[in-house]
Amino acid sequence: MTDLNPQDADKTTPRERLMDAATKLFCQNGINATGIDAIVAEAGTAKTTLYKIFKSKGDLVEAVLETEGRSWRAWFLAAIEAPPTPREKLGAIFPALRQWFGESDYTGCVFINAVGEHPKDETRLRDLTIQHKTFILKHIGQLAGAAGAARPDALAHQLGLLMDGAIVAAMVTRDPGVADAAGQAATALLDGACGPAKPKRKRTVVLQGGAAALAKEDLSVVE
């Protein structure tokens, strides 16, 4: 059997096509339910090509998790780093997750899914999952410390549990709104550990006789 779709082959490498196919099928159907034959058929490659590049299905699974993990972390950090202050960055976590949950192809966390469908004594996928979670929690902990939390690591762990719960709940219910409920709980934690987020202020111009006489601060909160 030779590689299929020669026109596509000009655009992507066999490795890229295999990664794309495996990622799609693993997310849609699960890792254990996806066989090698389905992956190579989706990718338009020969089975020998897959084994030449990845050696085994296990190696392919690890490559998919590592790639998806890097992509998700880059997106997540960009989303929560957009606000200006550490406290506001922490407050952006669950709005970002809500956006993710609302995507048409949302299938949950690849790491949680992978660990959930493998034996409890499986170690490699669990190690990759812990590495992924540790990276995220470390970043959240740094933000928590900068925001004034006395126990930033503990706060990060609490927020991480809320994140995991929301991720699973959104996958089961298909309701992006679960992020709002988790966000309310997170706000209570953040207010207790770091103090309430400061309201944004806007400036208004006081007009007298048709001319701008003075700019002064309006203390109302900008929604």
Secondary structure, DSSP 8 states (H G I E B T S, - for coil): -----HHHHTTS-HHHHHHHHHHHHHHHH-STT--HHHHHHHHT--HHHHHHHHSSHHHHHHHHHHHHHHHHHHHHHHHHTSSSSHHHHHHTHHHHHHHHHTSTT----HHHHHHHTS-TT--HHHHHHHHHHHHHHHHHHHHHHHTT-SSHHHHHHHHHHHHHHHHHHHHHH--TTHHHHHHHHHHHHHHHHH-------EEEEEEETTEEEEEEEE-S---
